[in-house]
Amino acid sequence: MLEPKFDHRKIEKRIYEMWESGGYFTATRDPEKKPYTILLPPPNASGKMHTGNVLMIAIEDLLIRWKRMQGYSALYVPGTDHAGFETQTTYERELKKEGKSRLDFDRNTLYQMIWDFVQKNKNMIENQIREMGASVDWSRYTFTLDRKALDITLDTFKKMESEGLIYRADYIVNYSFKWGTTFSDAEIQYAEKTTPLYYVKYRLRNRSADEPEYLSVATVRPELVFIDTHLAVNPKDKKKNKWIGRKLVNPLAGHEMEIIADEFVDPKFGTGLVKLTPAHDKNDYAIGIKHKIPILGVIGLDGRIENKSGSFSKYNGLTILESRKKAVEDLSAGGAIGKVDENYKHVIPVDYRTGDYVENLVLPNWFVKVETLKKPAYEAVKSSTIKIYPKWRELTYLRWIESMRDWPISRQTVWGIRVPAWYDVKKNPSLTVTFLNKDIKTVSGQIGELLKQYSLEEIKTGLQKIIASKECSYEVSEEKPGENFLPDTDTFDTWFSSGQWPFTTLKYPDSEDYKYFYPTAVLETGWEIVTRWVSRMIMFGYYLTGREPFKEVYLHGHVRALDGKKMSKSLGNVINPDDYISEFGVDALRMGMISGTANGKDFNFPRDKVIAYRNFANKIWNMARFMLMMEEKFLADSGSGESSRKAPSFENAKSLEKEFRGKLSAEDKEIMKGLDKLIIEVNRNLEKYRMADAGNAIYQFMWHELADKYIELVKKREDLDDKAAALGVLRYSY
């Protein structure tokens, strides 16, 4: 007999332990069954569950259990992500508490420290997956730094490099001074900021008497005026295109400049003329490449001005803001500031994780050529080979693919999968190397010069970072090719390795799992990573296998705080799922969040729904307890000698109707008909990923039809045959 009260704290844990120990979720490769596969988007191995993770698992577990009930060989693969940059920044915060930083350690030592940190914390996220009741197949658990994961990532890199799809080049990238690494375009967000807009005056050369002495240009970055060599105007701008080809004087450095034409220029912005700084602005970079303008970079990796090649060096060593202040002073002193809009609002790039400022720099990086890779990824969604739900999210994906540029895949972090490239120090004396010497002092310089004072072994032991120009020769190899080699210290963008998640988890290319369970059925994840992750998996799927990695994509919305705002520690509105699990139970939290969703749209955390489903869980418990009590009474009333009289259990309506032919009442038939309708409605809604509608239908049927009406009728059935039929219908319906 069930306990009198439903205590989720004891019961949910006990049930999951029974499921796991019994191997109930271990999928088999059954040729008689259709496969249905969901890969758990791997949460950060050193992180902690947040409301988005809870929603993700609730939806995926609902889908996998539904298909398992329908007779599919349903595989739900668990895993966790090393989460490169995110994990390293988390660990760096721990170091900061101890008064230390990543710069205090050589690369290998720091990597091992982070590894130990992750291993110590990894079981926390794994236990939270269990606590969420996820029916995952733990026998197929994968960590993104497992040997198989490393092998697949490295093999893909080698294959792409050998086929010319990967190259090293100087290219404009998003660089974080705070974190010391580049970010891909998909990892960048934009924040509005109010910044002074300066109108800088450029003196015309060889002007006629009826021409103005100066032309004015609006800019938020006067600190970079001294390296600009060109201005631009839209050739269709009838008022301004007369200046095309004219020469001006740079108001800070004094060199000659020229006005060129490009349709990118917005005639309505500022004065209709724009200054071009190709090394520190992506749009300017594109124009610079197109018109073969000098790409002059003067901001170093430390965020300070370093004009090594030019004669204008007075700002060297200053931060960006310091040099901006100095440039405004110098321009004003020379009469080159026309006016200033102190309240100009514009957007600046920030990193997706912390919102810190990101600069555009031209740096050597490893890149993936995306032109041929993105075509099948575009057509797959456009032709509905891969369907995206909700449908209106398709546009985000398609526009991203259309605009996708070559993908920088290297990150200047320690934690992650290292790019398998090596540099011969004899052939590449210009390598810039940073290392800790035997006295634990930081040393930087070109390797050719450093080797005059330090041994290669000391440099290798204390190695922190290598910066190799695009001209440097390299060898691709997982193992060191020879004695005179130093390793590339860049690691792969996390999306490069996690973009191969379907192959990593299913052990591509030779495993029986891969042959049976690939392509997977549905990829369920948050809409915000459709560009960062979903697009990468589709690209890799077609590149490596010629097939789509999944048939469908469901993108859930963000869970906002109770007040409708984005959750933020600074606002104090972060919701801890553990608190709700403790108070209301996992089932209530899962169902409440599913029922609170708005078909892929962002939504406020549905506290009222969670409470409602806590009450629903209690109701279901009481219904089951009542049914078991009635069955016990029925068996007692029947007498031990009447073996034919028992509380029957039926797998389907046909067997039930056959057993009780002619004995089912109108109420019995009505509740069974209602159940048939419910099954059809739930299946229809789940096929369309309308989980909230499916949940509400079940709630209404069980509470109002089964509990409020039918069970009350069952109580009144006295005849034993009649009671047996009623209990059979009740157990079947329940």
C-alpha distance (Angstrom), angle and dihedral (degrees) to the residues before:
residue distance angle dihedral
M1 . . .
L2 3.78 . .
E3 3.77 119.1 .
P4 3.82 114.2 -94.6
K5 3.80 93.0 -112.6
F6 3.79 131.9 40.4
D7 3.81 106.3 -120.3
H8 3.79 106.7 -175.8
R9 3.81 92.4 -170.6
K10 3.79 92.5 66.8
I11 3.77 102.6 26.7
E12 3.81 102.8 47.9
K13 3.81 93.5 51.4
R14 3.81 92.9 44.9
I15 3.78 92.8 50.7
Y16 3.81 94.0 49.3
E17 3.80 91.9 49.3
M18 3.79 88.2 52.6
W19 3.82 90.9 49.6
E20 3.79 94.3 48.4
S21 3.81 97.1 43.8
G22 3.79 90.0 46.9
G23 3.80 92.8 54.1
Y24 3.80 91.5 -128.2
F25 3.82 93.4 151.6
T26 3.79 98.5 47.1
A27 3.79 104.4 117.6
T28 3.79 120.9 -142.2
R29 3.79 129.1 -151.3
D30 3.78 97.6 -118.4
P31 3.84 114.5 175.7
E32 3.81 88.2 -158.0
K33 3.81 91.5 60.5
K34 3.78 133.9 62.4
P35 3.82 114.3 -118.4
Y36 3.78 121.1 -121.3
T37 3.79 115.4 -174.0
I38 3.78 134.3 -174.6
L39 3.79 122.0 179.0
L40 3.78 114.6 -151.6
P41 3.83 107.4 -125.2
P42 3.79 96.5 -117.6
P43 3.81 113.3 -111.1
N44 3.79 120.0 -145.3
A45 3.81 107.2 -74.4
S46 3.80 92.1 -139.7
G47 3.78 95.4 39.2
K48 3.76 136.3 87.8
M49 3.78 132.5 -118.6
H50 3.78 116.2 -88.4
T51 3.79 128.4 -173.9
G52 3.81 92.0 -90.0
N53 3.81 90.6 57.4
V54 3.80 90.3 48.9
L55 3.80 92.1 52.0
M56 3.81 90.9 46.3
I57 3.81 94.0 52.4
A58 3.80 92.7 42.6
I59 3.82 92.0 55.0
E60 3.80 95.8 42.1
D61 3.80 94.2 46.1
L62 3.79 90.2 49.3
L63 3.80 90.8 53.4
I64 3.82 95.4 45.2
R65 3.82 93.8 48.4
W66 3.79 90.5 47.3
K67 3.81 92.0 53.9
R68 3.80 91.7 42.9
M69 3.82 88.2 56.1
Q70 3.80 89.4 50.4
G71 3.80 90.9 59.0
Y72 3.79 101.5 -100.4
S73 3.79 122.1 140.3
A74 3.78 90.1 -112.6
L75 3.80 118.3 -163.0
Y76 3.80 122.0 -172.4
V77 3.82 108.2 -175.6
P78 3.82 118.2 -155.9
G79 3.76 126.6 -155.7
T80 3.77 146.8 143.6
D81 3.78 133.0 -129.8
H82 3.80 127.7 -128.1
A83 3.85 83.0 -143.5
G84 3.81 94.9 -155.9
F85 3.78 109.0 -150.5
E86 3.81 95.3 24.1
T87 3.80 93.7 53.8
Q88 3.79 93.3 44.6
T89 3.81 92.0 51.6
T90 3.80 89.5 48.9
Y91 3.79 90.3 52.2
E92 3.79 92.0 45.2
R93 3.79 88.6 58.6
E94 3.80 88.1 55.3
L95 3.80 89.5 51.1
K96 3.79 90.7 49.8
K97 3.80 89.9 57.9
E98 3.81 86.7 59.5
G99 3.80 92.4 48.4
K100 3.82 92.3 -106.5
S101 3.81 137.4 113.1
R102 3.80 138.1 -161.3
L103 3.81 88.8 -98.8
D104 3.81 89.9 69.3
F105 3.81 92.0 70.3
D106 3.77 139.4 57.5
R107 3.78 116.8 -115.2
N108 3.81 98.6 -101.1
T109 3.79 94.0 47.0
L110 3.80 92.8 49.2
Y111 3.80 91.4 47.9
Q112 3.80 91.5 53.0
M113 3.80 91.5 47.7
I114 3.81 91.0 53.3
W115 3.82 90.5 45.1
D116 3.80 90.7 55.1
F117 3.80 90.2 46.6
V118 3.80 91.7 52.4
Q119 3.80 94.6 45.7
K120 3.79 90.3 51.3
N121 3.80 91.8 51.9
K122 3.81 101.3 32.3
N123 3.79 95.6 88.0
M124 3.82 89.5 58.5
I125 3.81 93.6 67.5
E126 3.82 90.8 40.8
N127 3.80 91.1 54.1
Q128 3.80 90.0 47.6
I129 3.80 89.5 55.3
R130 3.80 87.0 53.8
E131 3.79 91.4 45.9
M132 3.80 88.6 54.9
G133 3.82 89.2 60.4
A134 3.80 93.3 -119.6
S135 3.80 110.2 173.3
V136 3.79 92.6 -141.2
D137 3.80 124.9 154.6
W138 3.80 101.2 -114.0
S139 3.80 91.3 -172.0
R140 3.82 86.8 71.8
Y141 3.81 97.5 45.9
T142 3.82 113.9 148.1
F143 3.81 133.3 -165.6
T144 3.80 115.3 -162.0
L145 3.81 91.5 -124.3
D146 3.81 94.2 52.2
R147 3.79 113.0 124.9
K148 3.80 92.6 -106.7
A149 3.80 91.1 50.9
L150 3.79 90.7 51.0
D151 3.80 92.3 48.2
I152 3.80 93.9 51.5
T153 3.81 93.3 46.8
L154 3.80 93.4 47.8
D155 3.82 93.3 44.1
T156 3.80 90.8 52.0
F157 3.80 90.8 50.4
K158 3.81 92.0 49.4
K159 3.81 91.7 48.0
M160 3.80 93.6 49.0
E161 3.82 93.2 45.0
S162 3.80 91.7 50.4
E163 3.81 90.0 50.7
G164 3.80 93.8 50.5
L165 3.81 94.7 -109.6
I166 3.80 92.5 117.5
Y167 3.77 124.2 55.4
R168 3.80 141.8 162.2
A169 3.78 117.5 -122.5
D170 3.75 146.6 147.5
Y171 3.76 103.4 -100.7
I172 3.76 137.2 156.8
V173 3.79 109.1 -93.8
N174 3.78 140.4 170.0
Y175 3.81 108.1 -100.1
S176 3.79 128.9 -171.0
F177 3.80 114.8 -151.9
K178 3.79 90.0 -167.9
W179 3.79 95.4 55.6
G180 3.79 98.8 27.1
T181 3.80 96.1 -130.0
T182 3.78 144.1 97.6
F183 3.80 124.8 -109.7
S184 3.77 129.3 -152.0
D185 3.80 119.3 -120.0
A186 3.80 89.0 -104.1
E187 3.82 89.8 60.8
I188 3.77 94.3 53.8
Q189 3.77 126.4 95.2
Y190 3.79 129.0 -177.4
A191 3.77 127.1 -125.2
E192 3.79 126.4 -166.3
K193 3.77 115.1 -119.3
T194 3.79 135.4 177.5
T195 3.81 109.3 -129.8
P196 3.80 132.5 162.9
L197 3.81 112.7 -96.5
Y198 3.80 108.8 -145.4
Y199 3.80 122.9 -155.5
V200 3.81 104.1 -146.6
K201 3.82 120.7 -163.6
Y202 3.83 121.4 -137.6
R203 3.80 117.8 -165.2
L204 3.81 115.7 -126.9
R205 3.81 118.6 -127.7
N206 3.78 121.7 -137.9
R207 3.78 93.6 5.5
S208 3.78 123.9 172.8
A209 3.76 123.5 -123.4
D210 3.79 93.8 -98.8
E211 3.81 94.5 51.2
P212 3.82 126.2 91.2
E213 3.79 118.1 -103.2
Y214 3.79 92.6 -131.8
L215 3.79 139.1 32.7
S216 3.78 115.8 -151.1
V217 3.83 127.4 -138.2
A218 3.83 126.9 -171.3
T219 3.82 116.9 -135.2
V220 3.81 140.7 159.9
R221 3.82 90.6 -156.6
P222 3.81 110.2 61.6
E223 3.83 90.1 153.5
L224 3.82 88.9 75.9
V225 3.80 97.9 48.3
F226 3.81 91.6 99.2
I227 3.83 94.0 66.9
D228 3.82 97.1 44.4
T229 3.79 115.7 113.1
H230 3.80 101.1 174.3
L231 3.79 144.1 37.4
A232 3.79 122.7 -157.4
V233 3.78 137.3 -147.2
N234 3.80 132.6 -175.0
P235 3.83 108.3 -102.8
K236 3.82 89.2 -141.6
D237 3.79 91.8 57.9
K238 3.80 100.4 104.0
K239 3.79 93.3 -166.7
K240 3.78 96.2 50.7
N241 3.81 107.8 27.1
K242 3.79 90.4 85.4
W243 3.81 87.1 76.9
I244 3.81 94.2 62.0
G245 3.81 109.8 123.4
R246 3.78 94.7 16.1
K247 3.80 121.5 132.3
L248 3.82 127.6 -128.3
V249 3.79 139.2 178.2
N250 3.80 121.6 -107.8
P251 3.84 102.8 -120.2
L252 3.83 94.2 -143.3
A253 3.81 108.3 31.8
G254 3.81 98.2 25.4
H255 3.80 98.5 -133.9
E256 3.79 123.6 135.9
M257 3.80 119.9 -92.8
E258 3.79 133.6 -168.4
I259 3.82 133.8 -145.7
I260 3.79 114.5 -129.4
A261 3.82 133.3 -176.4
D262 3.79 126.1 -113.2
E263 3.80 130.0 155.9
F264 3.79 91.1 -140.2
V265 3.80 89.5 78.5
D266 3.80 113.5 100.8
P267 3.82 106.8 -135.6
K268 3.81 89.7 -156.9
F269 3.80 96.0 57.6
G270 3.78 116.8 94.7
T271 3.79 109.2 -45.5
G272 3.80 96.8 -21.1
L273 3.81 90.3 -102.5
V274 3.81 121.2 96.2
K275 3.77 131.8 -167.2
L276 3.80 116.5 -128.3
T277 3.80 121.5 -133.4
P278 3.82 101.7 169.6
A279 3.81 97.5 179.1
H280 3.81 94.3 55.9
D281 3.81 106.6 34.5
K282 3.79 127.1 54.5
N283 3.78 96.5 -144.5
D284 3.80 91.1 46.9
Y285 3.81 88.7 48.0
A286 3.80 91.3 56.5
I287 3.81 90.5 49.6
G288 3.81 90.5 45.6
I289 3.80 92.6 54.0
K290 3.80 91.1 45.2
H291 3.82 94.2 50.9
K292 3.83 96.6 32.0
I293 3.80 93.0 -117.8
P294 3.83 117.3 168.4
I295 3.83 111.2 -90.8
L296 3.80 100.5 -141.1
G297 3.79 116.5 179.5
V298 3.79 120.8 -170.7
I299 3.81 104.7 165.4
G300 3.80 114.6 92.8
L301 3.79 129.8 -149.0
D302 3.80 88.6 -95.3
G303 3.81 91.9 59.3
R304 3.80 93.7 -108.7
I305 3.79 130.8 120.3
E306 3.80 114.6 -98.9
N307 3.80 112.8 169.9
K308 3.79 97.7 -179.7
S309 3.79 99.5 162.0
G310 3.80 101.5 38.8
S311 3.79 131.5 73.3
F312 3.79 93.4 -128.4
S313 3.81 101.5 88.7
K314 3.80 105.0 144.3
Y315 3.83 92.2 107.9
N316 3.80 95.2 48.8
G317 3.80 112.3 129.6
L318 3.80 94.3 20.1
T319 3.80 121.8 120.4
I320 3.79 118.2 -117.6
L321 3.80 92.7 -99.0
E322 3.81 92.7 44.7
S323 3.79 92.0 50.8
R324 3.80 90.5 46.0
K325 3.80 90.4 56.0
K326 3.80 90.9 46.9
A327 3.81 92.7 47.6
V328 3.81 91.5 52.0
E329 3.82 89.4 51.1
D330 3.81 92.2 49.3
L331 3.80 93.9 45.2
S332 3.79 91.6 48.1
A333 3.79 91.5 48.9
G334 3.80 89.3 53.7
G335 3.80 92.8 47.4
A336 3.80 91.7 -113.5
I337 3.81 98.1 126.5
G338 3.77 110.7 88.4
K339 3.78 102.2 177.5
V340 3.80 139.7 -28.0
D341 3.80 128.8 -135.4
E342 3.80 101.1 -153.0
N343 3.82 94.6 -172.8
Y344 3.78 101.8 51.2
K345 3.81 112.0 146.6
H346 3.79 119.8 -153.2
V347 3.80 139.1 144.0
I348 3.78 127.4 -101.1
P349 3.83 129.0 -165.5
V350 3.81 117.0 -103.9
D351 3.79 132.2 174.6
Y352 3.79 115.9 -95.2
R353 3.80 95.7 -125.1
T354 3.79 106.8 47.9
G355 3.80 105.2 9.4
D356 3.81 92.3 -122.3
Y357 3.79 120.7 154.2
V358 3.79 117.2 -86.7
E359 3.81 123.3 -158.1
N360 3.79 128.7 -152.0
L361 3.81 108.9 -121.5
V362 3.78 133.3 167.1
L363 3.81 105.9 -124.8
P364 3.79 138.8 156.2
N365 3.79 108.1 -96.2
W366 3.77 141.5 158.5
F367 3.79 110.4 -103.3
V368 3.79 137.5 -169.8
K369 3.79 116.8 -140.9
V370 3.78 102.5 -129.9
E371 3.79 103.1 -178.2
T372 3.81 96.9 94.0
L373 3.81 94.2 30.7
K374 3.78 96.4 54.9
K375 3.80 97.6 50.6
P376 3.84 97.3 75.0
A377 3.82 89.1 39.0
Y378 3.80 88.7 56.9
E379 3.80 95.7 44.2
A380 3.81 92.8 47.9
V381 3.80 91.6 63.7
K382 3.79 96.1 33.5
S383 3.83 90.5 55.2
S384 3.85 93.0 41.6
T385 3.79 92.8 -117.6
I386 3.79 80.1 129.8
K387 3.78 113.0 32.4
I388 3.79 121.2 -152.9
Y389 3.80 120.3 -151.8
P390 2.94 126.9 -124.5
K391 3.78 90.0 37.7
W392 3.79 94.4 -140.1
R393 3.82 90.1 64.8
E394 3.81 89.7 67.4
L395 3.78 91.0 82.6
T396 3.81 92.7 60.7
Y397 3.80 89.8 54.4
L398 3.80 96.3 44.8
R399 3.80 94.6 47.2
W400 3.80 90.3 49.7
I401 3.80 92.5 51.5
E402 3.80 91.1 47.6
S403 3.80 92.8 52.7
M404 3.83 97.4 37.2
R405 3.79 113.8 129.7
D406 3.78 127.5 -164.8
W407 3.77 107.8 -54.8
P408 3.83 120.5 -120.5
I409 3.80 103.3 -143.1
S410 3.81 102.0 177.4
R411 3.78 124.5 92.3
Q412 3.78 127.6 -167.8
T413 3.80 92.9 -131.6
V414 3.80 132.1 112.2
W415 3.80 100.2 -141.2
G416 3.76 111.3 78.0
I417 3.79 142.6 45.4
R418 3.78 109.4 -37.1
V419 3.80 118.4 -128.7
P420 3.85 103.2 -107.2
A421 3.80 96.7 -126.7
W422 3.82 130.3 120.0
Y423 3.81 133.9 -163.5
D424 3.78 125.4 -146.7
V425 3.82 104.2 -134.5
K426 3.82 91.1 -152.8
K427 3.79 92.4 56.1
N428 3.81 94.7 38.9
P429 3.82 107.9 44.4
S430 3.83 90.5 156.7
L431 3.82 93.7 66.8
T432 3.80 109.2 129.5
V433 3.79 107.6 -134.6
T434 3.79 131.8 -173.5
F435 3.80 118.6 -167.5
L436 3.79 144.6 150.5
N437 3.79 112.1 -109.7
K438 3.79 123.6 -143.2
D439 3.81 88.8 -84.8
I440 3.84 89.5 57.1
K441 3.81 91.1 -112.2
T442 3.79 121.3 140.3
V443 3.80 114.2 -112.9
S444 3.82 126.3 -176.0
G445 3.77 133.4 180.0
Q446 3.78 146.1 98.4
I447 3.78 112.9 -45.7
G448 3.80 92.8 -128.3
E449 3.80 90.6 61.5
L450 3.81 96.2 36.7
L451 3.82 91.8 57.2
K452 3.80 89.3 62.5
Q453 3.81 88.6 66.8
Y454 3.81 106.4 22.5
S455 3.79 134.0 44.1
L456 3.78 119.0 -115.4
E457 3.80 88.1 -120.5
E458 3.83 92.2 57.8
I459 3.80 90.9 47.8
K460 3.80 91.9 47.8
T461 3.82 93.0 47.8
G462 3.79 94.0 51.3
L463 3.82 96.6 34.3
Q464 3.80 115.9 147.6
K465 3.79 107.4 159.1
I466 3.79 143.0 -1.4
I467 3.78 124.6 -162.0
A468 3.78 111.1 -164.8
S469 3.78 120.0 -171.9
K470 3.78 118.4 -130.3
E471 3.82 88.7 -103.4
C472 3.81 93.2 62.4
S473 3.79 116.1 108.2
Y474 3.79 118.4 -130.3
E475 3.79 142.0 -179.1
V476 3.80 123.2 -136.5
S477 3.78 110.0 -135.0
E478 3.78 137.3 129.7
E479 3.81 90.7 -140.0
K480 3.80 126.2 52.3
P481 3.83 107.6 -87.7
G482 3.82 95.5 -149.2
E483 3.80 148.5 -23.1
N484 3.81 97.3 -79.6
F485 3.79 96.5 54.4
L486 3.78 131.6 109.2
P487 3.83 121.0 -166.3
D488 3.77 125.4 -114.7
T489 3.79 103.8 -106.1
D490 3.81 96.7 -153.1
T491 3.79 118.9 107.3
F492 3.78 128.2 -150.1
D493 3.75 121.4 -90.0
T494 3.82 104.0 -101.7
W495 3.79 89.7 -121.6
F496 3.81 89.5 60.0
S497 3.80 92.1 60.4
S498 3.82 97.9 32.8
G499 3.81 88.3 46.4
Q500 3.80 84.5 72.6
W501 3.81 93.8 53.0
P502 3.84 94.8 120.9
F503 3.81 89.9 56.5
T504 3.79 95.7 40.8
T505 3.79 94.7 51.6
L506 3.81 95.5 42.6
K507 3.83 92.5 41.8
Y508 3.80 98.6 -120.0
P509 2.98 134.4 -124.0
D510 3.80 111.2 15.7
S511 3.79 108.1 20.4
E512 3.79 123.2 110.7
D513 3.82 88.7 -128.2
Y514 3.79 90.7 59.8
K515 3.79 92.0 48.1
Y516 3.82 92.9 49.8
F517 3.81 106.7 32.4
Y518 3.84 100.9 36.6
P519 3.02 127.4 126.9
T520 3.78 93.1 42.7
A521 3.79 121.0 -135.6
V522 3.78 106.2 -123.1
L523 3.78 137.9 -2.4
E524 3.80 109.4 -147.6
T525 3.79 118.2 -169.2
G526 3.80 145.4 125.5
W527 3.79 117.8 -64.2
E528 3.81 92.9 -124.1
I529 3.83 93.6 72.4
V530 3.79 97.4 49.1
T531 3.82 86.3 105.9
R532 3.81 99.5 37.0
W533 3.79 99.3 43.8
V534 3.80 116.1 3.3
S535 3.81 93.8 54.7
R536 3.82 91.4 48.2
M537 3.81 93.4 51.9
I538 3.79 91.7 49.9
M539 3.81 91.4 48.8
F540 3.80 92.2 49.7
G541 3.80 91.4 43.5
Y542 3.78 93.1 59.8
Y543 3.80 93.7 38.0
L544 3.80 96.2 52.4
T545 3.81 103.4 29.3
G546 3.79 106.9 15.4
R547 3.80 87.9 -124.9
E548 3.77 139.8 92.3
P549 3.84 113.5 -93.0
F550 3.81 91.8 -138.7
K551 3.78 137.5 10.8
E552 3.78 98.3 -136.0
V553 3.79 139.9 19.4
Y554 3.79 123.0 -151.7
L555 3.81 115.3 -166.9
H556 3.79 116.0 -161.8
G557 3.78 123.5 -158.6
H558 3.79 130.6 -112.6
V559 3.77 118.8 -86.9
R560 3.79 108.0 -128.3
A561 3.78 127.5 -161.6
L562 3.80 122.6 -88.4
D563 3.81 88.9 -95.2
G564 3.80 91.5 55.6
K565 3.79 93.9 -110.0
K566 3.78 127.4 119.7
M567 3.81 110.1 -86.8
S568 3.79 110.9 -102.0
K569 3.79 134.1 166.8
S570 3.80 89.2 -140.4
L571 3.81 90.4 56.5
G572 3.79 91.7 45.3
N573 3.81 92.3 -133.0
V574 3.82 100.2 114.4
I575 3.80 112.8 132.9
N576 3.80 115.8 -141.5
P577 3.83 110.2 -149.0
D578 3.81 90.0 -154.0
D579 3.80 90.2 66.5
Y580 3.80 91.8 55.4
I581 3.80 93.2 43.5
S582 3.79 89.9 52.9
E583 3.80 94.1 47.9
F584 3.78 103.5 34.8
G585 3.82 108.1 13.5
V586 3.79 135.1 -112.4
D587 3.80 95.3 -86.5
A588 3.79 91.5 53.8
L589 3.81 92.2 47.4
R590 3.80 93.3 47.5
M591 3.79 95.6 46.7
G592 3.79 92.6 41.2
M593 3.78 92.4 54.3
I594 3.79 93.9 44.2
S595 3.80 91.0 49.6
G596 3.80 90.7 46.5
T597 3.80 94.7 56.1
A598 3.78 122.6 107.2
N599 3.81 102.8 -146.9
G600 3.77 98.8 -82.6
K601 3.79 97.6 -29.1
D602 3.78 126.2 118.6
F603 3.80 113.0 -96.7
N604 3.79 141.4 -178.2
F605 3.79 116.6 -100.4
P606 3.84 102.8 -87.7
R607 3.80 101.7 -133.9
D608 3.80 92.2 160.8
K609 3.81 90.1 54.3
V610 3.80 91.6 50.6
I611 3.80 90.3 53.0
A612 3.80 90.6 46.9
Y613 3.79 91.5 53.0
R614 3.80 91.5 46.3
N615 3.80 85.2 59.2
F616 3.80 89.3 45.2
A617 3.82 90.9 53.5
N618 3.81 88.7 52.6
K619 3.80 89.4 48.9
I620 3.82 92.4 51.8
W621 3.81 90.2 48.7
N622 3.78 92.0 51.1
M623 3.80 91.5 46.6
A624 3.80 90.9 53.0
R625 3.79 91.7 45.7
F626 3.80 91.4 50.2
M627 3.81 91.4 48.7
L628 3.81 92.4 51.4
M629 3.80 91.1 47.8
M630 3.79 90.7 51.9
E631 3.80 91.0 48.1
E632 3.80 90.8 51.8
K633 3.78 90.6 50.2
F634 3.79 90.3 46.9
L635 3.80 91.9 52.8
A636 3.81 90.8 47.3
D637 3.81 92.1 49.3
S638 3.79 90.5 47.2
G639 3.80 93.3 57.8
S640 3.78 127.4 -127.3
G641 3.78 93.6 -95.3
E642 3.79 96.5 60.3
S643 3.77 100.3 80.7
S644 3.79 92.3 170.9
R645 3.80 90.5 64.1
K646 3.78 109.4 77.5
A647 3.77 140.9 128.6
P648 3.82 99.0 -89.9
S649 3.79 128.2 -149.4
F650 3.82 122.0 -153.1
E651 3.79 133.3 -165.7
N652 3.81 95.2 -154.0
A653 3.77 143.1 10.6
K654 3.80 94.2 -106.4
S655 3.80 94.1 60.7
L656 3.81 89.9 46.0
E657 3.80 93.1 50.7
K658 3.80 90.6 47.2
E659 3.80 91.9 53.0
F660 3.79 94.3 48.4
R661 3.80 100.6 32.0
G662 3.78 108.5 168.2
K663 3.82 93.4 4.3
L664 3.79 100.6 83.8
S665 3.79 114.0 105.4
A666 3.78 126.6 -140.4
E667 3.82 88.3 -101.2
D668 3.82 90.6 52.9
K669 3.79 91.7 51.6
E670 3.79 92.0 44.9
I671 3.81 94.7 53.7
M672 3.81 91.0 46.0
K673 3.81 90.1 49.9
G674 3.78 89.0 49.2
L675 3.80 89.7 51.1
D676 3.81 91.0 51.7
K677 3.79 89.8 52.5
L678 3.80 90.4 47.4
I679 3.81 92.0 53.1
I680 3.79 91.2 50.9
E681 3.80 91.9 47.3
V682 3.81 94.5 47.4
N683 3.81 92.8 47.2
R684 3.80 91.3 48.4
N685 3.81 92.4 50.3
L686 3.79 94.6 45.6
E687 3.79 91.6 49.7
K688 3.81 86.1 59.2
Y689 3.82 93.2 41.3
R690 3.79 91.4 -114.9
M691 3.79 92.3 144.6
A692 3.80 95.9 160.5
D693 3.80 91.5 56.6
A694 3.80 91.5 48.2
G695 3.80 91.6 49.9
N696 3.78 93.3 48.3
A697 3.82 91.4 50.6
I698 3.82 91.0 53.5
Y699 3.80 91.1 46.2
Q700 3.80 93.1 51.7
F701 3.80 94.5 46.1
M702 3.80 97.1 47.2
W703 3.77 97.4 42.0
H704 3.77 102.3 37.7
E705 3.80 106.1 23.4
L706 3.78 102.9 31.3
A707 3.81 102.7 29.6
D708 3.80 104.7 28.5
K709 3.81 97.1 39.2
Y710 3.79 117.0 14.8
I711 3.80 100.0 40.1
E712 3.78 89.7 49.7
L713 3.81 88.6 55.1
V714 3.81 92.1 47.5
K715 3.80 89.5 57.3
K716 3.80 89.4 62.9
R717 3.83 96.5 52.0
E718 3.83 106.9 107.0
D719 3.82 106.7 164.7
L720 3.82 109.2 92.1
D721 3.80 95.1 -133.1
D722 3.78 89.7 46.0
K723 3.81 90.2 46.8
A724 3.84 91.3 49.6
A725 3.82 90.6 54.0
A726 3.80 92.1 46.9
L727 3.80 92.9 49.4
G728 3.80 90.6 47.2
V729 3.81 90.6 53.0
L730 3.81 91.2 44.6
R731 3.79 94.4 51.4
Y732 3.81 91.1 45.3
S733 3.80 92.5 48.8
Y734 3.79 92.9 44.6
